[in-house]
Amino acid sequence: MTTESTPRRTRERSRKNDPVRVQADIMRVATQEFSEKGLSGARIDEIAEKTKTSKRMIYYYFQDKETLYLKALERSYHEVRQQESQLDLDHLAPMEALITLVRFTFEHHIRNPDFIRMVMIENIHHGRFVEQSELIQSMNAGAVNELTKVYERGLAEGIFRPDLEPIELHWQISALSFFNVSNRYTFSHIFRWDQGDAETQQSLKNHVTDMVLRYVLNETGLRAYTA
């Protein structure tokens, strides 16, 4: 004799044989739910339904909702930093490396609005979970270290200004790229400007790149940049 719960138990046993895939699926859906509804609005039962698992299995892997949110936040940061590491900036000339990094950041944020929303939600929580995560702090310190190496190489070549702080430069690149996604809809509706238009986005990316380069380059670098 079977019961209604038998098929679910069978599925759960099958999925437990592939825990990596199960957890990856949970993380993907959880990130979407948290980015759209926030920590308080997201529901574990909805995540379970969309991943065809159960609340029990989610709690088995992630303990509670706050832990799942923290892991989703760490996953969001990990993905952007992992993609940054593949830019291979050490093998590019300093000016080219900076251009590559700016354009990557701008494009990444366009392609990953969930990441932007997750960061916005974490700011609503005053960075409480980021503060708890040594992983996030380590990953982002690594990103600043990479930018520092680019900046120092530019200084050595005599093309970058000598009075800049890499952490501030990282902030400026992030701010320009972040605002493009975080405020897209309000800015577009308020000013009746189709900010999301493909040609507009290409223009904005070019202008952001140009602004950062003109801020960082010294006179020698600017002559090379505009030649």
DRENVO-629679 format. One record per residue (C-alpha): residue number from 1; chain; x, y, z. Coordinates in Angstrom, 2 decimals. Example, Ala and Ser with C-alpha at 12.3 -4.5 7.8 and 13.67 -1.06 7.14 Angstrom:
2
  seq  mol       c1       c2       c3
    1    A    12.30    -4.50     7.80
    2    A    13.67    -1.06     7.14
This chain:
227
  seq  mol       c1       c2       c3
    1    A     0.00     0.00     0.00
    2    A     1.35     3.41    -0.98
    3    A     0.74     6.86     0.41
    4    A     0.81    10.33    -1.12
    5    A     4.16    11.00     0.54
    6    A     5.87     7.96    -1.05
    7    A     6.76     9.65    -4.39
    8    A     8.25    12.63    -2.55
    9    A    10.35    10.39    -0.30
   10    A    11.55     8.50    -3.37
   11    A    12.54    11.75    -5.11
   12    A    14.36    12.94    -2.00
   13    A    16.35     9.70    -1.73
   14    A    17.29    10.01    -5.41
   15    A    18.32    13.64    -5.09
   16    A    20.43    12.95    -2.02
   17    A    22.61    10.79    -4.24
   18    A    23.67    14.01    -6.00
   19    A    24.00    16.54    -3.16
   20    A    26.17    18.95    -5.16
   21    A    23.50    19.36    -7.83
   22    A    20.74    19.62    -5.24
   23    A    22.52    22.34    -3.29
   24    A    23.41    24.24    -6.47
   25    A    19.76    24.16    -7.54
   26    A    18.62    25.36    -4.12
   27    A    21.18    28.16    -4.16
   28    A    20.13    29.29    -7.64
   29    A    16.45    29.50    -6.75
   30    A    17.12    30.94    -3.30
   31    A    19.19    33.74    -4.82
   32    A    16.31    34.62    -7.13
   33    A    13.81    34.55    -4.27
   34    A    15.94    36.63    -1.91
   35    A    16.81    39.14    -4.63
   36    A    13.15    39.64    -5.52
   37    A    11.54    39.46    -2.06
   38    A    14.29    40.13     0.45
   39    A    15.20    38.07     3.49
   40    A    11.87    38.60     5.23
   41    A     9.73    38.11     2.12
   42    A    11.33    34.95     0.75
   43    A     9.70    31.69     1.85
   44    A    11.46    28.37     2.29
   45    A     8.36    26.47     1.18
   46    A     8.35    28.37    -2.15
   47    A    12.04    27.61    -2.65
   48    A    11.31    23.96    -1.92
   49    A     8.45    23.91    -4.40
   50    A    10.49    25.53    -7.18
   51    A    13.40    23.15    -6.63
   52    A    11.14    20.10    -6.25
   53    A    12.72    19.32    -2.90
   54    A    11.33    19.79     0.60
   55    A    11.77    22.21     3.47
   56    A    13.32    19.35     5.40
   57    A    16.01    18.87     2.76
   58    A    16.76    22.59     2.56
   59    A    17.16    22.74     6.33
   60    A    19.31    19.60     6.17
   61    A    21.80    21.40     3.93
   62    A    21.48    25.01     5.13
   63    A    20.19    24.85     8.76
   64    A    17.83    27.85     8.56
   65    A    16.68    30.70     6.31
   66    A    19.29    33.17     7.50
   67    A    22.10    30.71     6.76
   68    A    20.65    30.09     3.30
   69    A    20.50    33.84     2.70
   70    A    24.13    34.23     3.78
   71    A    25.23    31.41     1.48
   72    A    23.28    32.97    -1.40
   73    A    25.00    36.28    -0.71
   74    A    28.41    34.60    -0.64
   75    A    27.59    32.82    -3.87
   76    A    26.67    36.12    -5.54
   77    A    29.97    37.72    -4.58
   78    A    31.94    34.58    -5.45
   79    A    30.61    34.52    -9.00
   80    A    31.62    38.09    -9.80
   81    A    35.05    37.71    -8.20
   82    A    35.62    34.39    -9.96
   83    A    34.83    35.96   -13.33
   84    A    37.11    38.90   -12.49
   85    A    39.97    36.48   -11.81
   86    A    39.60    35.12   -15.34
   87    A    40.36    38.53   -16.87
   88    A    44.09    37.77   -16.44
   89    A    44.89    41.42   -15.77
   90    A    48.52    40.69   -14.89
   91    A    49.23    39.95   -18.54
   92    A    47.74    43.20   -19.83
   93    A    49.37    46.59   -19.98
   94    A    48.15    48.78   -17.07
   95    A    45.92    51.03   -19.17
   96    A    44.42    48.07   -21.02
   97    A    43.95    46.21   -17.73
   98    A    42.05    49.13   -16.22
   99    A    39.85    49.48   -19.30
  100    A    39.14    45.73   -19.23
  101    A    38.21    45.81   -15.55
  102    A    35.88    48.82   -15.90
  103    A    34.08    47.38   -18.90
  104    A    33.79    43.95   -17.29
  105    A    32.25    45.44   -14.13
  106    A    29.75    47.48   -16.11
  107    A    28.75    44.50   -18.27
  108    A    28.63    42.04   -15.38
  109    A    26.17    44.19   -13.44
  110    A    23.90    44.50   -16.49
  111    A    23.88    40.73   -16.94
  112    A    23.36    39.98   -13.25
  113    A    20.61    42.17   -11.79
  114    A    20.08    39.56    -9.04
  115    A    23.55    40.42    -7.72
  116    A    22.68    44.12    -7.58
  117    A    19.42    43.43    -5.77
  118    A    21.15    41.14    -3.29
  119    A    23.64    43.89    -2.45
  120    A    20.80    46.41    -2.10
  121    A    18.94    44.08     0.25
  122    A    22.08    43.52     2.32
  123    A    22.43    47.28     2.69
  124    A    18.87    47.37     4.04
  125    A    20.19    45.02     6.72
  126    A    23.11    47.40     7.32
  127    A    25.60    44.84     6.02
  128    A    24.94    42.52     8.97
  129    A    25.53    39.31     7.03
  130    A    28.47    40.63     5.01
  131    A    30.11    41.54     8.30
  132    A    29.72    37.94     9.46
  133    A    31.25    36.46     6.32
  134    A    35.02    36.15     6.27
  135    A    34.67    34.67     2.77
  136    A    33.04    37.80     1.33
  137    A    35.55    40.06     3.02
  138    A    38.44    37.95     1.75
  139    A    37.11    37.83    -1.81
  140    A    36.59    41.57    -2.00
  141    A    39.96    42.31    -0.42
  142    A    41.40    40.19    -3.24
  143    A    39.60    42.32    -5.82
  144    A    41.13    45.49    -4.37
  145    A    44.54    43.81    -4.29
  146    A    44.26    43.05    -8.01
  147    A    43.33    46.66    -8.76
  148    A    46.23    47.80    -6.57
  149    A    48.65    45.76    -8.68
  150    A    47.29    47.33   -11.86
  151    A    47.58    50.79   -10.34
  152    A    51.14    50.21    -9.14
  153    A    52.20    48.98   -12.57
  154    A    50.69    52.12   -14.08
  155    A    52.64    54.23   -11.63
  156    A    55.84    52.38   -12.50
  157    A    55.24    53.05   -16.20
  158    A    54.64    56.73   -15.46
  159    A    51.09    56.89   -16.86
  160    A    48.92    56.92   -13.68
  161    A    48.50    59.74   -11.18
  162    A    50.47    59.16    -7.96
  163    A    47.88    60.41    -5.47
  164    A    45.07    57.83    -5.73
  165    A    43.80    55.21    -3.29
  166    A    42.93    51.87    -4.98
  167    A    40.01    51.32    -2.58
  168    A    38.50    54.65    -3.71
  169    A    39.08    53.73    -7.34
  170    A    37.32    50.42    -6.75
  171    A    34.44    52.36    -5.13
  172    A    34.15    54.68    -8.14
  173    A    34.10    51.86   -10.68
  174    A    31.53    49.97    -8.60
  175    A    29.36    53.04    -8.03
  176    A    29.12    53.98   -11.70
  177    A    28.33    50.40   -12.74
  178    A    25.97    49.71    -9.82
  179    A    23.80    52.79   -10.28
  180    A    23.24    51.87   -13.91
  181    A    21.29    48.80   -12.76
  182    A    19.99    49.73    -9.31
  183    A    18.30    52.95   -10.46
  184    A    17.51    52.04   -14.04
  185    A    13.73    52.01   -13.72
  186    A    13.30    55.09   -11.55
  187    A    15.75    57.09   -13.65
  188    A    14.10    55.98   -16.90
  189    A    10.56    56.81   -15.74
  190    A    11.41    60.11   -14.04
  191    A    13.29    61.49   -17.01
  192    A    11.38    59.64   -19.77
  193    A    14.69    58.23   -20.99
  194    A    15.07    54.65   -22.16
  195    A    18.20    53.93   -20.17
  196    A    17.99    50.21   -20.96
  197    A    18.19    50.75   -24.72
  198    A    21.14    48.79   -26.19
  199    A    22.69    51.85   -27.84
  200    A    22.29    53.88   -24.65
  201    A    23.95    51.15   -22.61
  202    A    26.87    50.99   -25.02
  203    A    27.24    54.75   -24.83
  204    A    27.11    54.72   -21.02
  205    A    29.72    51.97   -20.85
  206    A    32.03    53.98   -23.10
  207    A    31.50    57.13   -21.05
  208    A    32.08    55.35   -17.73
  209    A    35.31    53.88   -19.10
  210    A    36.38    57.29   -20.33
  211    A    35.58    58.99   -17.00
  212    A    37.62    56.47   -15.01
  213    A    40.58    56.61   -17.38
  214    A    40.67    60.40   -17.42
  215    A    40.54    60.38   -13.62
  216    A    43.42    57.93   -13.24
  217    A    45.79    58.88   -16.07
  218    A    48.39    61.59   -15.74
  219    A    49.33    63.89   -18.63
  220    A    51.60    61.29   -20.19
  221    A    48.92    58.64   -19.93
  222    A    46.25    60.95   -21.32
  223    A    48.37    61.69   -24.37
  224    A    48.74    57.97   -25.01
  225    A    45.05    57.35   -24.33
  226    A    43.78    60.04   -26.69
  227    A    46.39    59.55   -29.42
